[in-house]
Each structure stands twice: as C-alpha cells, then as structure tokens.
C-alpha cells in the first residue's frame, strides 16, 4: 500500500500543472487535451525536448510571478 501513495504523490508532484491547465481550460475539451498531449510527446521524444520542457517550465513560473505581481 505504501508504494501506491508514493506513486500517487509522485504523479501529482510531476503533473500538477498539466492537471490544473486541463481543469481551467475545460476537462472535456478535446482540443486542449490534444495540444497538451502533443507538447508532452514533443518533450519526451524530440531531440530538444528537455530544452522545450525547461522553457515551458520557466514560462509557467514567469507567468505565475506576473500574476502574483499584478494582483
């Protein structure tokens, strides 16, 4: 049972932003789901995928800081 909690927390810790984006743009919106899946595929399989992931992470962090600062 302990490994299930560890696996679950690992998944949430890794994918919380993707889950939040899907919730905000509409859980059943197939276009957003397809776009997010395409980005994940690019990130995992493309030669520059690691860089794309870091750029996306930096953009998300910057956007978050902007939203905090503008509130």
C-alpha positions in Angstrom: 0.0 0.0 0.0 2.9 2.4 0.7 4.1 2.2 -2.9 0.7 3.4 -4.1 0.9 6.5 -2.0 4.4 7.1 -3.2 3.4 6.6 -6.8 0.4 8.9 -6.4 2.3 11.7 -4.8 5.0 11.4 -7.4 2.4 11.7 -10.2 0.7 14.7 -8.6 4.0 16.4 -7.9 5.1 15.9 -11.5 1.9 16.7 -13.3 0.1 19.2 -11.1 0.4 22.0 -13.7 -0.9 19.8 -16.5 -3.9 18.8 -14.3 -4.5 22.4 -13.4 -4.4 23.6 -17.0 -6.8 20.9 -18.1 -9.2 21.9 -15.3 -9.0 25.6 -16.2 -9.5 25.2 -19.9 -12.2 22.6 -19.6 -11.8 19.0 -18.5 -13.5 17.5 -21.6 -12.2 20.0 -24.2 -10.5 17.6 -26.7 -8.6 20.4 -28.4 -6.7 21.4 -25.2 -6.1 17.8 -24.3 -4.7 17.1 -27.8 -2.4 20.2 -27.6 -1.1 19.2 -24.1 -0.6 15.6 -25.3 1.3 16.9 -28.4 3.6 19.0 -26.2 4.2 16.1 -23.8 5.1 13.9 -26.8 7.4 16.6 -28.1 9.0 16.9 -24.7 9.6 13.2 -24.3 10.6 12.2 -27.9 12.1 15.2 -29.6 15.9 15.7 -29.5 15.4 19.1 -27.9 12.6 18.0 -25.7 14.4 18.6 -22.5 15.1 22.2 -23.5 11.4 22.7 -24.5 10.3 21.4 -21.1 12.6 23.8 -19.3 11.4 26.7 -21.5 7.8 25.8 -20.7 8.6 25.5 -17.0 10.3 28.9 -17.0 7.4 30.4 -18.9 4.9 28.9 -16.4 6.9 30.2 -13.5 7.2 33.7 -15.1 3.5 33.8 -15.8 2.8 32.8 -12.2 5.1 35.6 -10.9 3.4 38.1 -13.2 0.0 37.1 -11.9 1.2 37.4 -8.3 2.7 40.8 -9.0 -0.3 42.1 -10.8 -2.8 41.2 -8.1 
